[in-house]
Amino acid sequence: MDYDLIVVGGGAGGIAAARAGVHRGARTLLVQDGPIGGDCTFTGCVPSKALIEAAARGASFADAMGAARRSIQSIAATETDEVFRCEGVEVLHGWAEFRAPATIDVDGRRFTGRRYVIATGAGPAIPSVEGLSDVDVLTNENVFALDARPASLAVIGGGAIGCELAQAFRRLGAQVTVVEALDRLLPHGEAEASAVVAELFEAEGIAVRTGAAVTKFEARERRGAARLHLADGETVAVDRVLVAVGRRAVTDGLGLEAAGIETGDRGFIRTDATLRTTARHSYAVGDIAGTVQLTHAAYEMGRIAAGNALSRLSRRRFDPSFIPSVTYTTPEVARVGITEAEAAGRNGRVAYLPMTEVDRAVVAGETRASSSS
């Protein structure tokens, strides 16, 4: 075998797996199609949080985008090929394709590995709606490349990404409309938190359309401009459209069938609790595993998977039950564990602590709560 461990994908999960492999004394190869760092560094956590912070400070659009790009450069400088090679990780850039369970092809070069960790991540899902393919849409992958602020923006999807960017763009001066097909913003969290965010959005001038499905997109003359037709007959005309309705698995061209690796719901790789795939010698971590799509979760998954792959004894399990997540709106919405609705019937006890009883919130003057609480 050429390597003890081959990691395919250089985002948070792949980085963690490669480092864990070297820590265990394994000959480790990290294969990445593009620069190391993945979504978090280039199109996710880093630029989005920099943009949000700049917008909250009242920065201009140009300054806010500049801050986002500088943050990418700063973080990327700590994740270069040289950094990882100094740590003992061999780095190879190119697209990996399985030719057999233990063999991959990277741009015409063949390599064999005793164990594999797949961490190719996920990309923005684009819904199949009439006319959308005719619109030059924005996603998290290209929104930070904008040179000019759109006068108006429609955000399709009221989840974490949609809500964060909607508020940031509103604070940067754009007229923003959020369209969410389900009956509330942040539909997978607590209903009370959704109500707080919705009220704050209304106060800031963000138009929110929940329980609203877009039935048709009509491209307009200006690049990226569109008219949205909603199921209730309403139309919304905007200069740009940002799609944030979920994520799709990045598995195209990986040759998973040749490796005996099966995919499940929405194309994500099937794994067991130890993160092993249906192929005995391969593991999958991060967004591609389709469990918890968070950077810190991916990093922990990478560590666990590499440890399990390289040890005959350790079979650590990844438990997503108590992983914290935060939506970086103002106010921020944090969560650990199950929701109140999910706890129904489990003999749970619900405690409610209003922000008016939290000293930090009182001294900061941030005690706002939903009128429904």
C-alpha positions as CSV (number, residue, x, y, z in Angstrom):
1,M,0.0,0.0,0.0
2,D,1.2,3.5,-0.8
3,Y,-0.4,5.0,2.3
4,D,-1.9,3.9,5.6
5,L,-4.6,6.6,5.4
6,I,-5.9,8.6,2.4
7,V,-8.2,11.5,3.2
8,V,-10.3,12.8,0.3
9,G,-11.4,16.3,0.9
10,G,-9.6,19.2,2.7
11,G,-12.3,20.9,4.7
12,A,-12.7,20.8,8.5
13,G,-13.4,17.1,8.6
14,G,-10.6,16.1,6.2
15,I,-8.1,18.4,8.0
16,A,-8.9,16.8,11.4
17,A,-8.7,13.3,9.9
18,A,-5.3,13.9,8.3
19,R,-3.9,15.4,11.5
20,A,-5.2,12.5,13.5
21,G,-3.7,10.1,11.1
22,V,-0.2,11.6,11.4
23,H,-0.6,11.8,15.2
24,R,-1.1,8.0,15.1
25,G,2.1,7.5,13.0
26,A,0.2,6.7,9.8
27,R,1.6,7.6,6.3
28,T,-1.1,10.1,5.4
29,L,-2.1,11.6,2.1
30,L,-4.6,14.5,1.9
31,V,-6.3,14.9,-1.5
32,Q,-8.1,18.2,-2.2
33,D,-9.6,19.6,-5.3
34,G,-8.8,23.2,-4.7
35,P,-7.2,25.1,-1.8
36,I,-7.2,23.5,1.7
37,G,-9.9,24.9,4.0
38,G,-13.1,24.0,2.4
39,D,-16.5,25.7,2.7
40,C,-15.8,27.1,6.2
41,T,-12.8,29.1,5.2
42,F,-13.8,30.2,1.7
43,T,-17.6,30.3,1.4
44,G,-19.1,29.6,4.9
45,C,-18.3,30.4,8.5
46,V,-15.3,32.8,7.9
47,P,-16.6,35.2,5.3
48,S,-20.3,35.1,6.6
49,K,-19.4,36.0,10.1
50,A,-17.0,38.7,9.0
51,L,-19.8,40.2,6.9
52,I,-22.3,40.0,9.7
53,E,-19.9,41.7,12.1
54,A,-19.1,44.5,9.6
55,A,-22.8,45.1,8.9
56,A,-23.5,45.3,12.6
57,R,-20.8,48.0,12.9
58,G,-22.5,50.1,10.2
59,A,-19.8,49.5,7.6
60,S,-20.4,50.3,4.0
61,F,-21.0,47.4,1.6
62,A,-17.6,47.8,0.1
63,D,-15.9,47.8,3.5
64,A,-18.0,44.8,4.7
65,M,-17.1,42.7,1.6
66,G,-13.5,43.8,2.0
67,A,-13.6,42.5,5.6
68,A,-15.0,39.2,4.5
69,R,-12.3,38.8,1.9
70,R,-9.5,39.7,4.3
71,S,-10.8,37.2,6.8
72,I,-10.6,34.5,4.2
73,Q,-7.0,35.4,3.4
74,S,-6.1,35.5,7.1
75,I,-7.5,32.0,7.9
76,A,-6.3,30.5,4.6
77,A,-2.8,31.5,5.4
78,T,-2.8,29.1,8.4
79,E,-4.0,26.2,6.2
80,T,-1.5,26.1,3.4
81,D,0.1,23.0,1.8
82,E,3.4,23.9,3.5
83,V,1.8,24.1,6.9
84,F,0.4,20.5,6.6
85,R,3.6,19.1,5.1
86,C,5.5,20.5,8.0
87,E,3.1,18.5,10.2
88,G,3.8,15.3,8.3
89,V,0.7,15.3,6.0
90,E,1.4,14.8,2.3
91,V,-0.8,17.0,0.2
92,L,-2.0,16.4,-3.4
93,H,-4.3,18.7,-5.3
94,G,-6.8,17.1,-7.8
95,W,-10.0,15.2,-8.1
96,A,-10.0,11.7,-6.5
97,E,-11.9,8.9,-8.1
98,F,-12.1,5.4,-6.7
99,R,-11.1,2.6,-9.1
100,A,-11.4,-0.2,-6.6
101,P,-12.0,-0.3,-2.8
102,A,-8.4,0.4,-2.0
103,T,-7.4,2.4,-5.1
104,I,-8.0,6.0,-6.2
105,D,-7.1,7.9,-9.3
106,V,-6.1,11.5,-9.0
107,D,-5.8,13.2,-12.4
108,G,-4.3,10.1,-13.9
109,R,-2.1,9.0,-11.0
110,R,-2.9,5.9,-9.1
111,F,-2.6,5.5,-5.3
112,T,-3.5,2.7,-2.9
113,G,-4.5,3.2,0.7
114,R,-5.1,0.8,3.6
115,R,-7.9,3.1,5.0
116,Y,-9.9,6.0,3.6
117,V,-11.7,9.0,5.1
118,I,-14.1,10.8,2.6
119,A,-14.7,14.4,3.5
120,T,-15.8,16.0,0.2
121,G,-18.6,18.1,1.8
122,A,-21.7,19.5,0.4
123,G,-22.8,22.3,-1.9
124,P,-25.8,24.6,-2.1
125,A,-29.0,22.8,-3.2
126,I,-30.8,24.5,-6.1
127,P,-34.6,23.7,-6.1
128,S,-36.3,22.7,-9.3
129,V,-38.7,25.6,-9.9
130,E,-39.8,26.9,-13.2
131,G,-37.6,29.7,-14.5
132,L,-34.9,29.5,-11.8
133,S,-32.3,28.1,-14.3
134,D,-32.7,31.3,-16.3
135,V,-31.8,33.5,-13.3
136,D,-28.2,34.2,-12.3
137,V,-28.7,33.3,-8.6
138,L,-26.5,33.9,-5.6
139,T,-25.5,31.1,-3.2
140,N,-23.1,31.0,-0.3
141,E,-20.5,30.0,-2.9
142,N,-20.6,33.3,-4.9
143,V,-22.3,35.9,-2.8
144,F,-19.0,37.1,-1.2
145,A,-17.7,37.9,-4.6
146,L,-20.3,40.7,-5.2
147,D,-18.7,44.0,-6.1
148,A,-21.9,46.1,-5.7
149,R,-24.7,46.0,-3.2
150,P,-28.0,45.0,-4.8
151,A,-30.8,47.5,-4.2
152,S,-33.2,44.6,-3.4
153,L,-32.6,41.0,-2.6
154,A,-34.9,38.0,-2.2
155,V,-33.6,35.2,0.1
156,I,-35.1,31.8,-0.7
157,G,-35.0,29.8,2.5
158,G,-35.4,31.0,6.1
159,G,-32.9,28.7,7.7
160,A,-29.6,29.7,9.4
161,I,-27.8,30.8,6.2
162,G,-30.8,32.6,4.8
163,C,-31.6,34.5,8.1
164,E,-28.0,35.4,8.7
165,L,-27.4,36.9,5.3
166,A,-30.8,38.5,5.1
167,Q,-30.1,40.5,8.2
168,A,-26.6,41.4,7.1
169,F,-27.7,42.6,3.7
170,R,-30.5,44.6,5.2
171,R,-28.1,46.4,7.5
172,L,-25.9,47.1,4.5
173,G,-28.8,49.0,2.9
174,A,-30.5,46.5,0.7
175,Q,-34.3,45.9,0.7
176,V,-34.7,42.3,1.7
177,T,-37.5,39.8,1.3
178,V,-37.2,36.3,2.9
179,V,-39.4,33.5,1.4
180,E,-39.7,30.3,3.5
181,A,-42.0,27.5,2.4
182,L,-42.6,26.3,6.0
183,D,-44.7,28.2,8.5
184,R,-41.9,30.0,10.3
185,L,-38.3,31.1,10.1
186,L,-35.6,28.8,11.5
187,P,-38.2,26.0,11.3
188,H,-36.0,23.3,12.8
189,G,-35.4,25.1,16.0
190,E,-37.6,26.4,18.9
191,A,-40.8,28.1,17.8
192,E,-40.3,30.9,20.4
193,A,-36.8,31.7,19.0
194,S,-38.3,31.8,15.5
195,A,-40.9,34.4,16.8
196,V,-38.2,36.6,18.3
197,V,-36.2,36.6,15.0
198,A,-39.3,37.3,13.0
199,E,-40.3,40.3,15.1
200,L,-36.8,41.7,14.9
201,F,-36.7,41.2,11.2
202,E,-40.0,43.1,10.9
203,A,-38.6,45.9,13.1
204,E,-35.6,46.2,10.8
205,G,-37.6,46.4,7.7
206,I,-37.1,42.8,6.4
207,A,-40.2,41.5,4.6
208,V,-40.9,37.9,5.7
209,R,-43.1,35.5,3.7
210,T,-43.5,32.2,5.6
211,G,-45.7,29.4,4.4
212,A,-45.0,30.7,0.9
213,A,-43.9,28.6,-2.0
214,V,-42.3,30.2,-5.1
215,T,-44.0,28.7,-8.2
216,K,-42.1,30.5,-10.9
217,F,-39.1,32.7,-11.4
218,E,-39.2,35.2,-14.2
219,A,-35.8,36.6,-15.3
220,R,-35.7,40.3,-15.9
221,E,-33.4,42.3,-18.1
222,R,-30.7,43.1,-15.6
223,R,-28.3,40.4,-14.7
224,G,-29.6,38.4,-11.7
225,A,-32.8,40.4,-11.5
226,A,-36.1,38.4,-11.2
227,R,-39.8,38.5,-10.5
228,L,-40.9,35.8,-8.1
229,H,-44.4,34.4,-8.4
230,L,-45.7,33.0,-5.1
231,A,-48.4,30.3,-4.7
232,D,-50.8,32.9,-3.2
233,G,-50.6,35.0,-6.3
234,E,-48.3,37.6,-4.9
235,T,-45.3,38.7,-7.0
236,V,-42.0,40.1,-5.7
237,A,-39.5,41.9,-8.0
238,V,-35.9,42.0,-6.9
239,D,-32.4,42.8,-8.3
240,R,-30.8,39.6,-7.0
241,V,-31.9,36.2,-5.7
242,L,-30.0,34.3,-3.0
243,V,-30.9,30.6,-2.7
244,A,-30.4,29.1,0.7
245,V,-32.7,26.1,0.8
246,G,-30.3,23.4,2.0
247,R,-27.3,21.4,0.9
248,R,-26.6,18.7,-1.6
249,A,-24.0,16.0,-1.3
250,V,-20.7,16.4,-3.4
251,T,-20.2,12.9,-4.7
252,D,-20.2,13.3,-8.5
253,G,-17.2,11.7,-10.0
254,L,-15.9,10.0,-6.8
255,G,-16.5,6.5,-8.2
256,L,-18.2,5.4,-5.0
257,E,-19.7,2.3,-6.7
258,A,-16.2,1.0,-7.5
259,A,-15.4,1.3,-3.8
260,G,-18.6,-0.4,-2.6
261,I,-19.8,2.8,-0.9
262,E,-23.5,3.3,-0.8
263,T,-25.4,6.6,-0.6
264,G,-28.7,7.2,1.0
265,D,-31.1,10.0,1.5
266,R,-30.4,12.9,-0.9
267,G,-27.2,11.3,-2.1
268,F,-25.3,11.6,1.2
269,I,-23.0,8.7,2.1
270,R,-24.4,6.1,4.5
271,T,-22.4,5.5,7.7
272,D,-22.9,3.7,10.9
273,A,-22.3,5.2,14.4
274,T,-18.5,4.7,14.0
275,L,-18.7,6.7,10.7
276,R,-17.7,3.7,8.7
277,T,-19.4,3.4,5.3
278,T,-20.7,0.3,3.6
279,A,-17.2,-0.4,2.5
280,R,-15.2,-1.9,5.3
281,H,-12.1,0.2,4.9
282,S,-13.7,3.6,4.3
283,Y,-15.2,6.2,6.5
284,A,-17.2,9.4,5.8
285,V,-17.2,12.6,7.8
286,G,-18.6,16.1,7.8
287,D,-21.3,17.4,5.5
288,I,-21.0,14.4,3.1
289,A,-22.2,12.1,5.9
290,G,-25.5,14.0,6.0
291,T,-25.9,14.0,9.8
292,V,-24.8,17.3,11.4
293,Q,-23.6,19.9,8.9
294,L,-21.5,22.1,11.2
295,T,-17.8,22.8,11.1
296,H,-17.0,21.8,14.7
297,A,-19.0,18.6,14.2
298,A,-17.0,17.8,11.1
299,Y,-13.8,18.3,12.9
300,E,-14.8,15.9,15.7
301,M,-16.0,13.4,13.1
302,G,-12.7,13.5,11.3
303,R,-10.8,12.8,14.5
304,I,-13.1,9.9,15.4
305,A,-13.1,8.4,11.9
306,A,-9.3,8.4,11.6
307,G,-8.9,6.9,15.0
308,N,-11.4,4.1,14.2
309,A,-9.8,3.5,10.8
310,L,-6.3,3.1,12.2
311,S,-7.0,1.2,15.4
312,R,-7.9,-2.4,15.8
313,L,-9.4,-1.8,19.3
314,S,-11.0,1.6,19.3
315,R,-14.5,1.9,17.9
316,R,-15.6,5.3,19.1
317,R,-19.1,6.4,18.2
318,F,-20.1,9.8,17.0
319,D,-23.1,11.1,19.0
320,P,-24.8,14.2,17.5
321,S,-27.2,14.6,20.4
322,F,-25.4,17.3,22.2
323,I,-23.6,19.3,19.6
324,P,-24.2,23.1,20.0
325,S,-25.2,25.2,17.0
326,V,-25.7,28.9,16.7
327,T,-27.5,31.1,14.1
328,Y,-25.6,34.4,14.1
329,T,-28.6,36.7,13.7
330,T,-29.1,39.5,16.2
331,P,-30.1,38.2,18.6
332,E,-28.2,35.0,18.2
333,V,-30.1,31.8,18.4
334,A,-28.2,29.0,20.1
335,R,-29.2,25.4,20.7
336,V,-27.8,22.2,22.3
337,G,-29.7,18.9,22.1
338,I,-33.3,18.4,21.2
339,T,-36.1,21.0,21.0
340,E,-39.0,21.2,23.4
341,A,-41.3,19.7,20.7
342,E,-38.9,16.8,20.3
343,A,-38.9,16.2,24.0
344,A,-42.6,15.8,24.2
345,G,-43.5,12.4,25.5
346,R,-40.0,11.8,27.0
347,N,-40.9,12.8,30.5
348,G,-38.9,15.9,30.2
349,R,-39.2,19.1,32.2
350,V,-39.1,22.5,30.6
351,A,-37.6,25.5,32.3
352,Y,-37.9,29.0,30.9
353,L,-35.5,31.8,31.9
354,P,-36.3,35.2,30.4
355,M,-33.5,37.4,29.4
356,T,-34.6,40.0,31.9
357,E,-33.3,37.6,34.5
358,V,-29.8,37.3,33.0
359,D,-27.4,39.9,34.3
360,R,-25.3,40.0,31.1
361,A,-28.4,40.7,29.0
362,V,-29.6,43.4,31.4
363,V,-26.3,45.4,31.5
364,A,-26.1,45.1,27.7
365,G,-29.7,46.3,27.2
366,E,-30.5,43.2,25.2
367,T,-33.6,41.8,27.0
368,R,-35.9,41.7,24.0
369,A,-38.2,38.8,23.8
370,S,-41.1,37.7,21.6
371,S,-44.5,39.1,22.7
372,S,-45.8,35.6,22.6
373,S,-43.4,34.4,25.3
